């Protein structure tokens, strides 16, 4: 298990899930990363990308606007 204080590890795990096309898991990792550090720009951008690929265009736009 990844300790919750490491936002960058959640981000890296999410990026690995994206490569494996496990988009739901990636989305959860990026959200965990943002729960820890809501100013983590890379997590927010990747989350927007994953949400767009999952068909949630409104969610992707919200994440881009929040970044």
PQR file of N, CA, C, O and H, with PARSE charges and radii, in Angstrom:
ATOM      1  N   UNK A   1       0.844  -1.187   0.000 -0.4000 1.5000
ATOM      2  CA  UNK A   1       0.000   0.000   0.000 -0.0000 2.0000
ATOM      3  C   UNK A   1       0.880   1.238   0.000  0.5500 1.7000
ATOM      4  O   UNK A   1       1.950   1.261   0.609 -0.5500 1.4000
ATOM      5  N   UNK A   2       0.414   2.257  -0.689 -0.4000 1.5000
ATOM      6  CA  UNK A   2       1.142   3.514  -0.749 -0.0000 2.0000
ATOM      7  C   UNK A   2       0.678   4.395   0.390  0.5500 1.7000
ATOM      8  O   UNK A   2      -0.521   4.546   0.621 -0.5500 1.4000
ATOM      9  H   UNK A   2      -0.455   2.238  -1.184  0.4000 1.0000
ATOM     10  N   UNK A   3       1.626   4.973   1.098 -0.4000 1.5000
ATOM     11  CA  UNK A   3       1.264   5.869   2.194 -0.0000 2.0000
ATOM     12  C   UNK A   3       0.587   7.113   1.634  0.5500 1.7000
ATOM     13  O   UNK A   3       1.008   7.645   0.607 -0.5500 1.4000
ATOM     14  H   UNK A   3       2.600   4.851   0.910  0.4000 1.0000
ATOM     15  N   UNK A   4      -0.449   7.568   2.300 -0.4000 1.5000
ATOM     16  CA  UNK A   4      -1.238   8.672   1.750 -0.0000 2.0000
ATOM     17  C   UNK A   4      -0.522  10.015   1.693  0.5500 1.7000
ATOM     18  O   UNK A   4      -1.027  10.943   1.061 -0.5500 1.4000
ATOM     19  H   UNK A   4      -0.791   7.136   3.134  0.4000 1.0000
ATOM     20  N   UNK A   5       0.627  10.147   2.325 -0.4000 1.5000
ATOM     21  CA  UNK A   5       1.285  11.452   2.298 -0.0000 2.0000
ATOM     22  C   UNK A   5       2.136  11.659   1.049  0.5500 1.7000
ATOM     23  O   UNK A   5       2.722  12.729   0.885 -0.5500 1.4000
ATOM     24  H   UNK A   5       1.037   9.393   2.838  0.4000 1.0000
ATOM     25  N   UNK A   6       2.219  10.679   0.177 -0.4000 1.5000
ATOM     26  CA  UNK A   6       3.064  10.765  -1.002 -0.0000 2.0000
ATOM     27  C   UNK A   6       2.231  10.984  -2.256  0.5500 1.7000
ATOM     28  O   UNK A   6       1.891  10.030  -2.956 -0.5500 1.4000
ATOM     29  H   UNK A   6       1.743   9.810   0.311  0.4000 1.0000
ATOM     30  N   UNK A   7       1.905  12.233  -2.539 -0.4000 1.5000
ATOM     31  CA  UNK A   7       1.077  12.564  -3.697 -0.0000 2.0000
ATOM     32  C   UNK A   7       1.774  12.179  -4.995  0.5500 1.7000
ATOM     33  O   UNK A   7       1.119  11.750  -5.945 -0.5500 1.4000
ATOM     34  H   UNK A   7       2.182  13.008  -1.970  0.4000 1.0000
ATOM     35  N   UNK A   8       3.091  12.327  -5.045 -0.4000 1.5000
ATOM     36  CA  UNK A   8       3.815  12.007  -6.278 -0.0000 2.0000
ATOM     37  C   UNK A   8       3.783  10.514  -6.586  0.5500 1.7000
ATOM     38  O   UNK A   8       3.790  10.131  -7.756 -0.5500 1.4000
ATOM     39  H   UNK A   8       3.623  12.676  -4.273  0.4000 1.0000
ATOM     40  N   UNK A   9       3.747   9.670  -5.567 -0.4000 1.5000
ATOM     41  CA  UNK A   9       3.660   8.230  -5.816 -0.0000 2.0000
ATOM     42  C   UNK A   9       2.289   7.846  -6.367  0.5500 1.7000
ATOM     43  O   UNK A   9       2.188   6.980  -7.237 -0.5500 1.4000
ATOM     44  H   UNK A   9       3.742   9.982  -4.617  0.4000 1.0000
ATOM     45  N   UNK A  10       1.245   8.481  -5.869 -0.4000 1.5000
ATOM     46  CA  UNK A  10      -0.084   8.233  -6.425 -0.0000 2.0000
ATOM     47  C   UNK A  10      -0.129   8.676  -7.888  0.5500 1.7000
ATOM     48  O   UNK A  10      -0.731   8.005  -8.728 -0.5500 1.4000
ATOM     49  H   UNK A  10       1.327   9.184  -5.163  0.4000 1.0000
ATOM     50  N   UNK A  11       0.510   9.808  -8.185 -0.4000 1.5000
ATOM     51  CA  UNK A  11       0.574  10.297  -9.565 -0.0000 2.0000
ATOM     52  C   UNK A  11       1.305   9.289 -10.460  0.5500 1.7000
ATOM     53  O   UNK A  11       0.822   8.960 -11.543 -0.5500 1.4000
ATOM     54  H   UNK A  11       0.999  10.352  -7.503  0.4000 1.0000
ATOM     55  N   UNK A  12       2.460   8.802 -10.014 -0.4000 1.5000
ATOM     56  CA  UNK A  12       3.246   7.862 -10.818 -0.0000 2.0000
ATOM     57  C   UNK A  12       2.498   6.552 -11.023  0.5500 1.7000
ATOM     58  O   UNK A  12       2.542   5.973 -12.109 -0.5500 1.4000
ATOM     59  H   UNK A  12       2.852   9.069  -9.134  0.4000 1.0000
ATOM     60  N   UNK A  13       1.817   6.086  -9.994 -0.4000 1.5000
ATOM     61  CA  UNK A  13       1.017   4.869 -10.139 -0.0000 2.0000
ATOM     62  C   UNK A  13      -0.116   5.100 -11.139  0.5500 1.7000
ATOM     63  O   UNK A  13      -0.412   4.226 -11.953 -0.5500 1.4000
ATOM     64  H   UNK A  13       1.781   6.556  -9.113  0.4000 1.0000
ATOM     65  N   UNK A  14      -0.743   6.261 -11.081 -0.4000 1.5000
ATOM     66  CA  UNK A  14      -1.784   6.596 -12.042 -0.0000 2.0000
ATOM     67  C   UNK A  14      -1.256   6.615 -13.463  0.5500 1.7000
ATOM     68  O   UNK A  14      -1.924   6.139 -14.382 -0.5500 1.4000
ATOM     69  H   UNK A  14      -0.502   6.971 -10.420  0.4000 1.0000
ATOM     70  N   UNK A  15      -0.054   7.166 -13.655 -0.4000 1.5000
ATOM     71  CA  UNK A  15       0.547   7.191 -14.991 -0.0000 2.0000
ATOM     72  C   UNK A  15       0.814   5.776 -15.498  0.5500 1.7000
ATOM     73  O   UNK A  15       0.657   5.500 -16.687 -0.5500 1.4000
ATOM     74  H   UNK A  15       0.489   7.552 -12.909  0.4000 1.0000
ATOM     75  N   UNK A  16       1.215   4.891 -14.606 -0.4000 1.5000
ATOM     76  CA  UNK A  16       1.408   3.491 -15.011 -0.0000 2.0000
ATOM     77  C   UNK A  16       0.083   2.841 -15.401  0.5500 1.7000
ATOM     78  O   UNK A  16       0.019   2.082 -16.368 -0.5500 1.4000
ATOM     79  H   UNK A  16       1.343   5.115 -13.640  0.4000 1.0000
ATOM     80  N   UNK A  17      -0.965   3.138 -14.652 -0.4000 1.5000
ATOM     81  CA  UNK A  17      -2.279   2.604 -15.006 -0.0000 2.0000
ATOM     82  C   UNK A  17      -2.737   3.119 -16.370  0.5500 1.7000
ATOM     83  O   UNK A  17      -3.373   2.383 -17.124 -0.5500 1.4000
ATOM     84  H   UNK A  17      -0.913   3.754 -13.867  0.4000 1.0000
ATOM     85  N   UNK A  18      -2.423   4.367 -16.695 -0.4000 1.5000
ATOM     86  CA  UNK A  18      -2.790   4.905 -18.009 -0.0000 2.0000
ATOM     87  C   UNK A  18      -2.106   4.095 -19.096  0.5500 1.7000
ATOM     88  O   UNK A  18      -2.730   3.748 -20.099 -0.5500 1.4000
ATOM     89  H   UNK A  18      -1.906   4.965 -16.083  0.4000 1.0000
ATOM     90  N   UNK A  19      -0.841   3.794 -18.909 -0.4000 1.5000
ATOM     91  CA  UNK A  19      -0.107   2.998 -19.908 -0.0000 2.0000
ATOM     92  C   UNK A  19      -0.713   1.621 -20.087  0.5500 1.7000
ATOM     93  O   UNK A  19      -0.686   1.064 -21.185 -0.5500 1.4000
ATOM     94  H   UNK A  19      -0.334   4.076 -18.095  0.4000 1.0000
ATOM     95  N   UNK A  20      -1.264   1.065 -19.005 -0.4000 1.5000
ATOM     96  CA  UNK A  20      -1.892  -0.263 -19.053 -0.0000 2.0000
ATOM     97  C   UNK A  20      -3.357  -0.206 -19.467  0.5500 1.7000
ATOM     98  O   UNK A  20      -4.034  -1.233 -19.506 -0.5500 1.4000
ATOM     99  H   UNK A  20      -1.285   1.518 -18.114  0.4000 1.0000
ATOM    100  N   UNK A  21      -3.853   1.003 -19.779 -0.4000 1.5000
ATOM    101  CA  UNK A  21      -5.244   1.230 -20.172 -0.0000 2.0000
ATOM    102  C   UNK A  21      -6.232   0.878 -19.058  0.5500 1.7000
ATOM    103  O   UNK A  21      -7.375   0.519 -19.339 -0.5500 1.4000
ATOM    104  H   UNK A  21      -3.304   1.838 -19.747  0.4000 1.0000
ATOM    105  N   UNK A  22      -5.807   0.977 -17.815 -0.4000 1.5000
ATOM    106  CA  UNK A  22      -6.690   0.789 -16.658 -0.0000 2.0000
ATOM    107  C   UNK A  22      -7.106   2.179 -16.193  0.5500 1.7000
ATOM    108  O   UNK A  22      -6.621   2.685 -15.180 -0.5500 1.4000
ATOM    109  H   UNK A  22      -4.878   1.269 -17.587  0.4000 1.0000
ATOM    110  N   UNK A  23      -8.009   2.782 -16.949 -0.4000 1.5000
ATOM    111  CA  UNK A  23      -8.332   4.193 -16.773 -0.0000 2.0000
ATOM    112  C   UNK A  23      -9.076   4.494 -15.478  0.5500 1.7000
ATOM    113  O   UNK A  23      -8.853   5.544 -14.875 -0.5500 1.4000
ATOM    114  H   UNK A  23      -8.403   2.371 -17.772  0.4000 1.0000
ATOM    115  N   UNK A  24      -9.950   3.600 -15.039 -0.4000 1.5000
ATOM    116  CA  UNK A  24     -10.661   3.826 -13.774 -0.0000 2.0000
ATOM    117  C   UNK A  24      -9.679   3.861 -12.601  0.5500 1.7000
ATOM    118  O   UNK A  24      -9.777   4.716 -11.721 -0.5500 1.4000
ATOM    119  H   UNK A  24     -10.131   2.747 -15.529  0.4000 1.0000
ATOM    120  N   UNK A  25      -8.731   2.921 -12.603 -0.4000 1.5000
ATOM    121  CA  UNK A  25      -7.724   2.897 -11.542 -0.0000 2.0000
ATOM    122  C   UNK A  25      -6.846   4.139 -11.601  0.5500 1.7000
ATOM    123  O   UNK A  25      -6.495   4.706 -10.567 -0.5500 1.4000
ATOM    124  H   UNK A  25      -8.651   2.227 -13.318  0.4000 1.0000
ATOM    125  N   UNK A  26      -6.492   4.560 -12.807 -0.4000 1.5000
ATOM    126  CA  UNK A  26      -5.685   5.769 -12.979 -0.0000 2.0000
ATOM    127  C   UNK A  26      -6.427   6.990 -12.431  0.5500 1.7000
ATOM    128  O   UNK A  26      -5.841   7.832 -11.750 -0.5500 1.4000
ATOM    129  H   UNK A  26      -6.776   4.099 -13.648  0.4000 1.0000
ATOM    130  N   UNK A  27      -7.703   7.072 -12.734 -0.4000 1.5000
ATOM    131  CA  UNK A  27      -8.532   8.181 -12.266 -0.0000 2.0000
ATOM    132  C   UNK A  27      -8.522   8.228 -10.738  0.5500 1.7000
ATOM    133  O   UNK A  27      -8.382   9.301 -10.152 -0.5500 1.4000
ATOM    134  H   UNK A  27      -8.179   6.388 -13.288  0.4000 1.0000
ATOM    135  N   UNK A  28      -8.668   7.081 -10.098 -0.4000 1.5000
ATOM    136  CA  UNK A  28      -8.652   7.024  -8.634 -0.0000 2.0000
ATOM    137  C   UNK A  28      -7.301   7.462  -8.072  0.5500 1.7000
ATOM    138  O   UNK A  28      -7.249   8.167  -7.064 -0.5500 1.4000
ATOM    139  H   UNK A  28      -8.781   6.209 -10.574  0.4000 1.0000
ATOM    140  N   UNK A  29      -6.215   7.051  -8.715 -0.4000 1.5000
ATOM    141  CA  UNK A  29      -4.882   7.444  -8.241 -0.0000 2.0000
ATOM    142  C   UNK A  29      -4.673   8.942  -8.359  0.5500 1.7000
ATOM    143  O   UNK A  29      -4.147   9.572  -7.440 -0.5500 1.4000
ATOM    144  H   UNK A  29      -6.258   6.479  -9.534  0.4000 1.0000
ATOM    145  N   UNK A  30      -5.080   9.519  -9.484 -0.4000 1.5000
ATOM    146  CA  UNK A  30      -4.916  10.956  -9.658 -0.0000 2.0000
ATOM    147  C   UNK A  30      -5.773  11.729  -8.662  0.5500 1.7000
ATOM    148  O   UNK A  30      -5.356  12.773  -8.161 -0.5500 1.4000
ATOM    149  H   UNK A  30      -5.508   9.008 -10.230  0.4000 1.0000
ATOM    150  N   UNK A  31      -6.954  11.228  -8.377 -0.4000 1.5000
ATOM    151  CA  UNK A  31      -7.803  11.886  -7.370 -0.0000 2.0000
ATOM    152  C   UNK A  31      -7.190  11.781  -5.977  0.5500 1.7000
ATOM    153  O   UNK A  31      -7.240  12.732  -5.197 -0.5500 1.4000
ATOM    154  H   UNK A  31      -7.293  10.380  -8.784  0.4000 1.0000
ATOM    155  N   UNK A  32      -6.609  10.617  -5.665 -0.4000 1.5000
ATOM    156  CA  UNK A  32      -5.918  10.470  -4.375 -0.0000 2.0000
ATOM    157  C   UNK A  32      -4.761  11.460  -4.273  0.5500 1.7000
ATOM    158  O   UNK A  32      -4.552  12.082  -3.232 -0.5500 1.4000
ATOM    159  H   UNK A  32      -6.568   9.844  -6.298  0.4000 1.0000
ATOM    160  N   UNK A  33      -4.020  11.594  -5.359 -0.4000 1.5000
ATOM    161  CA  UNK A  33      -2.915  12.545  -5.382 -0.0000 2.0000
ATOM    162  C   UNK A  33      -3.409  13.966  -5.136  0.5500 1.7000
ATOM    163  O   UNK A  33      -2.784  14.721  -4.392 -0.5500 1.4000
ATOM    164  H   UNK A  33      -4.190  11.089  -6.204  0.4000 1.0000
ATOM    165  N   UNK A  34      -4.519  14.330  -5.752 -0.4000 1.5000
ATOM    166  CA  UNK A  34      -5.066  15.670  -5.579 -0.0000 2.0000
ATOM    167  C   UNK A  34      -5.692  15.862  -4.204  0.5500 1.7000
ATOM    168  O   UNK A  34      -5.743  16.985  -3.702 -0.5500 1.4000
ATOM    169  H   UNK A  34      -5.027  13.716  -6.356  0.4000 1.0000
ATOM    170  N   UNK A  35      -6.166  14.789  -3.592 -0.4000 1.5000
ATOM    171  CA  UNK A  35      -6.655  14.895  -2.213 -0.0000 2.0000
ATOM    172  C   UNK A  35      -5.516  15.254  -1.259  0.5500 1.7000
ATOM    173  O   UNK A  35      -5.707  15.986  -0.289 -0.5500 1.4000
ATOM    174  H   UNK A  35      -6.125  13.877  -4.000  0.4000 1.0000
ATOM    175  N   UNK A  36      -4.345  14.729  -1.552 -0.4000 1.5000
ATOM    176  CA  UNK A  36      -3.176  15.012  -0.718 -0.0000 2.0000
ATOM    177  C   UNK A  36      -2.637  16.409  -1.009  0.5500 1.7000
ATOM    178  O   UNK A  36      -2.351  17.176  -0.090 -0.5500 1.4000
ATOM    179  H   UNK A  36      -4.189  14.133  -2.340  0.4000 1.0000
ATOM    180  N   UNK A  37      -2.500  16.732  -2.293 -0.4000 1.5000
ATOM    181  CA  UNK A  37      -1.948  18.032  -2.704 -0.0000 2.0000
ATOM    182  C   UNK A  37      -2.801  18.555  -3.855  0.5500 1.7000
ATOM    183  O   UNK A  37      -2.604  18.158  -5.004 -0.5500 1.4000
ATOM    184  H   UNK A  37      -2.733  16.109  -3.040  0.4000 1.0000
ATOM    185  N   UNK A  38      -3.739  19.435  -3.556 -0.4000 1.5000
ATOM    186  CA  UNK A  38      -4.676  19.894  -4.578 -0.0000 2.0000
ATOM    187  C   UNK A  38      -4.049  20.855  -5.580  0.5500 1.7000
ATOM    188  O   UNK A  38      -4.722  21.299  -6.510 -0.5500 1.4000
ATOM    189  H   UNK A  38      -3.898  19.757  -2.623  0.4000 1.0000
ATOM    190  N   UNK A  39      -2.778  21.181  -5.407 -0.4000 1.5000
ATOM    191  CA  UNK A  39      -2.087  22.053  -6.361 -0.0000 2.0000
ATOM    192  C   UNK A  39      -1.119  21.281  -7.255  0.5500 1.7000
ATOM    193  O   UNK A  39      -0.266  21.876  -7.913 -0.5500 1.4000
ATOM    194  H   UNK A  39      -2.231  20.821  -4.651  0.4000 1.0000
ATOM    195  N   UNK A  40      -1.255  19.958  -7.276 -0.4000 1.5000
ATOM    196  CA  UNK A  40      -0.367  19.110  -8.068 -0.0000 2.0000
ATOM    197  C   UNK A  40      -0.821  19.161  -9.525  0.5500 1.7000
ATOM    198  O   UNK A  40      -1.740  18.450  -9.931 -0.5500 1.4000
ATOM    199  H   UNK A  40      -1.948  19.475  -6.741  0.4000 1.0000
ATOM    200  N   UNK A  41      -0.156  20.021 -10.301 -0.4000 1.5000
ATOM    201  CA  UNK A  41      -0.580  20.333 -11.664 -0.0000 2.0000
ATOM    202  C   UNK A  41      -0.599  19.103 -12.570  0.5500 1.7000
ATOM    203  O   UNK A  41      -1.563  18.899 -13.309 -0.5500 1.4000
ATOM    204  H   UNK A  41       0.590  20.599  -9.971  0.4000 1.0000
ATOM    205  N   UNK A  42       0.439  18.291 -12.525 -0.4000 1.5000
ATOM    206  CA  UNK A  42       0.505  17.119 -13.409 -0.0000 2.0000
ATOM    207  C   UNK A  42      -0.631  16.142 -13.141  0.5500 1.7000
ATOM    208  O   UNK A  42      -1.190  15.572 -14.078 -0.5500 1.4000
ATOM    209  H   UNK A  42       1.222  18.456 -11.925  0.4000 1.0000
ATOM    210  N   UNK A  43      -0.974  15.945 -11.893 -0.4000 1.5000
ATOM    211  CA  UNK A  43      -2.095  15.050 -11.572 -0.0000 2.0000
ATOM    212  C   UNK A  43      -3.402  15.588 -12.134  0.5500 1.7000
ATOM    213  O   UNK A  43      -4.228  14.835 -12.650 -0.5500 1.4000
ATOM    214  H   UNK A  43      -0.520  16.409 -11.132  0.4000 1.0000
ATOM    215  N   UNK A  44      -3.576  16.885 -12.029 -0.4000 1.5000
ATOM    216  CA  UNK A  44      -4.814  17.496 -12.524 -0.0000 2.0000
ATOM    217  C   UNK A  44      -4.918  17.365 -14.038  0.5500 1.7000
ATOM    218  O   UNK A  44      -5.993  17.076 -14.565 -0.5500 1.4000
ATOM    219  H   UNK A  44      -2.904  17.497 -11.610  0.4000 1.0000
ATOM    220  N   UNK A  45      -3.810  17.575 -14.740 -0.4000 1.5000
ATOM    221  CA  UNK A  45      -3.808  17.468 -16.204 -0.0000 2.0000
ATOM    222  C   UNK A  45      -4.060  16.023 -16.634  0.5500 1.7000
ATOM    223  O   UNK A  45      -4.862  15.774 -17.534 -0.5500 1.4000
ATOM    224  H   UNK A  45      -2.937  17.809 -14.312  0.4000 1.0000
ATOM    225  N   UNK A  46      -3.385  15.082 -16.001 -0.4000 1.5000
ATOM    226  CA  UNK A  46      -3.607  13.675 -16.339 -0.0000 2.0000
ATOM    227  C   UNK A  46      -5.031  13.246 -16.005  0.5500 1.7000
ATOM    228  O   UNK A  46      -5.641  12.484 -16.756 -0.5500 1.4000
ATOM    229  H   UNK A  46      -2.733  15.284 -15.270  0.4000 1.0000
ATOM    230  N   UNK A  47      -5.559  13.724 -14.898 -0.4000 1.5000
ATOM    231  CA  UNK A  47      -6.939  13.396 -14.541 -0.0000 2.0000
ATOM    232  C   UNK A  47      -7.893  13.919 -15.608  0.5500 1.7000
ATOM    233  O   UNK A  47      -8.838  13.226 -15.986 -0.5500 1.4000
ATOM    234  H   UNK A  47      -5.064  14.343 -14.288  0.4000 1.0000
ATOM    235  N   UNK A  48      -7.659  15.123 -16.092 -0.4000 1.5000
ATOM    236  CA  UNK A  48      -8.501  15.673 -17.156 -0.0000 2.0000
ATOM    237  C   UNK A  48      -8.413  14.808 -18.409  0.5500 1.7000
ATOM    238  O   UNK A  48      -9.425  14.553 -19.061 -0.5500 1.4000
ATOM    239  H   UNK A  48      -6.892  15.686 -15.785  0.4000 1.0000
ATOM    240  N   UNK A  49      -7.217  14.363 -18.742 -0.4000 1.5000
ATOM    241  CA  UNK A  49      -7.025  13.508 -19.920 -0.0000 2.0000
ATOM    242  C   UNK A  49      -7.777  12.187 -19.770  0.5500 1.7000
ATOM    243  O   UNK A  49      -8.443  11.732 -20.699 -0.5500 1.4000
ATOM    244  H   UNK A  49      -6.395  14.570 -18.212  0.4000 1.0000
ATOM    245  N   UNK A  50      -7.663  11.582 -18.597 -0.4000 1.5000
ATOM    246  CA  UNK A  50      -8.329  10.295 -18.350 -0.0000 2.0000
ATOM    247  C   UNK A  50      -9.849  10.471 -18.365  0.5500 1.7000
ATOM    248  O   UNK A  50     -10.563   9.648 -18.936 -0.5500 1.4000
ATOM    249  H   UNK A  50      -7.122  11.951 -17.842  0.4000 1.0000
ATOM    250  N   UNK A  51     -10.337  11.530 -17.746 -0.4000 1.5000
ATOM    251  CA  UNK A  51     -11.776  11.770 -17.748 -0.0000 2.0000
ATOM    252  C   UNK A  51     -12.302  11.963 -19.166  0.5500 1.7000
ATOM    253  O   UNK A  51     -13.390  11.491 -19.497 -0.5500 1.4000
ATOM    254  H   UNK A  51      -9.756  12.199 -17.282  0.4000 1.0000
ATOM    255  N   UNK A  52     -11.535  12.653 -20.002 -0.4000 1.5000
ATOM    256  CA  UNK A  52     -11.940  12.833 -21.388 -0.0000 2.0000
ATOM    257  C   UNK A  52     -12.002  11.497 -22.111  0.5500 1.7000
ATOM    258  O   UNK A  52     -12.934  11.247 -22.875 -0.5500 1.4000
ATOM    259  H   UNK A  52     -10.651  13.037 -19.733  0.4000 1.0000
ATOM    260  N   UNK A  53     -11.016  10.634 -21.876 -0.4000 1.5000
ATOM    261  CA  UNK A  53     -10.998   9.322 -22.509 -0.0000 2.0000
ATOM    262  C   UNK A  53     -12.142   8.437 -22.013  0.5500 1.7000
ATOM    263  O   UNK A  53     -12.620   7.566 -22.739 -0.5500 1.4000
ATOM    264  H   UNK A  53     -10.259  10.836 -21.255  0.4000 1.0000
ATOM    265  N   UNK A  54     -12.575   8.666 -20.773 -0.4000 1.5000
ATOM    266  CA  UNK A  54     -13.699   7.898 -20.222 -0.0000 2.0000
ATOM    267  C   UNK A  54     -15.054   8.465 -20.667  0.5500 1.7000
ATOM    268  O   UNK A  54     -16.099   7.887 -20.369 -0.5500 1.4000
ATOM    269  H   UNK A  54     -12.186   9.373 -20.183  0.4000 1.0000
ATOM    270  N   UNK A  55     -15.032   9.585 -21.372 -0.4000 1.5000
ATOM    271  CA  UNK A  55     -16.267  10.173 -21.870 -0.0000 2.0000
ATOM    272  C   UNK A  55     -16.868  11.240 -20.988  0.5500 1.7000
ATOM    273  O   UNK A  55     -17.974  11.707 -21.260 -0.5500 1.4000
ATOM    274  H   UNK A  55     -14.183  10.055 -21.614  0.4000 1.0000
ATOM    275  N   UNK A  56     -16.177  11.639 -19.941 -0.4000 1.5000
ATOM    276  CA  UNK A  56     -16.665  12.679 -19.032 -0.0000 2.0000
ATOM    277  C   UNK A  56     -16.052  14.019 -19.432  0.5500 1.7000
ATOM    278  O   UNK A  56     -15.122  14.504 -18.788 -0.5500 1.4000
ATOM    279  H   UNK A  56     -15.279  11.260 -19.720  0.4000 1.0000
ATOM    280  N   UNK A  57     -16.580  14.607 -20.495 -0.4000 1.5000
ATOM    281  CA  UNK A  57     -16.025  15.865 -21.005 -0.0000 2.0000
ATOM    282  C   UNK A  57     -16.203  17.006 -20.016  0.5500 1.7000
ATOM    283  O   UNK A  57     -15.323  17.857 -19.883 -0.5500 1.4000
ATOM    284  H   UNK A  57     -17.336  14.213 -21.018  0.4000 1.0000
ATOM    285  N   UNK A  58     -17.336  17.031 -19.322 -0.4000 1.5000
ATOM    286  CA  UNK A  58     -17.568  18.092 -18.330 -0.0000 2.0000
ATOM    287  C   UNK A  58     -16.561  18.003 -17.189  0.5500 1.7000
ATOM    288  O   UNK A  58     -16.036  19.019 -16.735 -0.5500 1.4000
ATOM    289  H   UNK A  58     -18.051  16.340 -19.430  0.4000 1.0000
ATOM    290  N   UNK A  59     -16.298  16.789 -16.732 -0.4000 1.5000
ATOM    291  CA  UNK A  59     -15.312  16.601 -15.671 -0.0000 2.0000
ATOM    292  C   UNK A  59     -13.912  17.001 -16.122  0.5500 1.7000
ATOM    293  O   UNK A  59     -13.141  17.577 -15.354 -0.5500 1.4000
ATOM    294  H   UNK A  59     -16.726  15.963 -17.101  0.4000 1.0000
ATOM    295  N   UNK A  60     -13.592  16.689 -17.374 -0.4000 1.5000
ATOM    296  CA  UNK A  60     -12.287  17.070 -17.915 -0.0000 2.0000
ATOM    297  C   UNK A  60     -12.149  18.592 -17.983  0.5500 1.7000
ATOM    298  O   UNK A  60     -11.094  19.139 -17.664 -0.5500 1.4000
ATOM    299  H   UNK A  60     -14.217  16.221 -17.998  0.4000 1.0000
ATOM    300  N   UNK A  61     -13.204  19.260 -18.394 -0.4000 1.5000
ATOM    301  CA  UNK A  61     -13.171  20.713 -18.474 -0.0000 2.0000
ATOM    302  C   UNK A  61     -13.033  21.322 -17.088  0.5500 1.7000
ATOM    303  O   UNK A  61     -12.292  22.289 -16.906 -0.5500 1.4000
ATOM    304  H   UNK A  61     -14.061  18.815 -18.653  0.4000 1.0000
ATOM    305  N   UNK A  62     -13.746  20.761 -16.100 -0.4000 1.5000
ATOM    306  CA  UNK A  62     -13.621  21.249 -14.718 -0.0000 2.0000
ATOM    307  C   UNK A  62     -12.184  21.138 -14.213  0.5500 1.7000
ATOM    308  O   UNK A  62     -11.671  22.048 -13.560 -0.5500 1.4000
ATOM    309  H   UNK A  62     -14.348  19.976 -16.248  0.4000 1.0000
ATOM    310  N   UNK A  63     -11.548  20.020 -14.520 -0.4000 1.5000
ATOM    311  CA  UNK A  63     -10.163  19.819 -14.047 -0.0000 2.0000
ATOM    312  C   UNK A  63      -9.214  20.783 -14.733  0.5500 1.7000
ATOM    313  O   UNK A  63      -8.305  21.313 -14.094 -0.5500 1.4000
ATOM    314  H   UNK A  63     -11.965  19.281 -15.050  0.4000 1.0000
ATOM    315  N   UNK A  64      -9.407  21.019 -16.016 -0.4000 1.5000
ATOM    316  CA  UNK A  64      -8.538  21.964 -16.726 -0.0000 2.0000
ATOM    317  C   UNK A  64      -8.735  23.364 -16.166  0.5500 1.7000
ATOM    318  O   UNK A  64      -7.768  24.100 -15.966 -0.5500 1.4000
ATOM    319  H   UNK A  64     -10.146  20.588 -16.535  0.4000 1.0000
ATOM    320  N   UNK A  65      -9.977  23.730 -15.914 -0.4000 1.5000
ATOM    321  CA  UNK A  65     -10.243  25.056 -15.354 -0.0000 2.0000
ATOM    322  C   UNK A  65      -9.656  25.199 -13.944  0.5500 1.7000
ATOM    323  O   UNK A  65      -9.212  26.282 -13.564 -0.5500 1.4000
ATOM    324  H   UNK A  65     -10.762  23.132 -16.076  0.4000 1.0000
ATOM    325  N   UNK A  66      -9.656  24.115 -13.179 -0.4000 1.5000
ATOM    326  CA  UNK A  66      -9.118  24.160 -11.829 -0.0000 2.0000
ATOM    327  C   UNK A  66      -7.587  24.254 -11.831  0.5500 1.7000
ATOM    328  O   UNK A  66      -6.980  24.699 -10.858 -0.5500 1.4000
ATOM    329  H   UNK A  66     -10.017  23.235 -13.488  0.4000 1.0000
ATOM    330  N   UNK A  67      -6.993  23.835 -12.915 -0.4000 1.5000
ATOM    331  CA  UNK A  67      -5.515  23.883 -12.964 -0.0000 2.0000
ATOM    332  C   UNK A  67      -5.073  25.288 -13.268  0.5500 1.7000
ATOM    333  O   UNK A  67      -3.873  25.553 -13.355 -0.5500 1.4000
ATOM    334  H   UNK A  67      -7.487  23.473 -13.705  0.4000 1.0000
TER
END
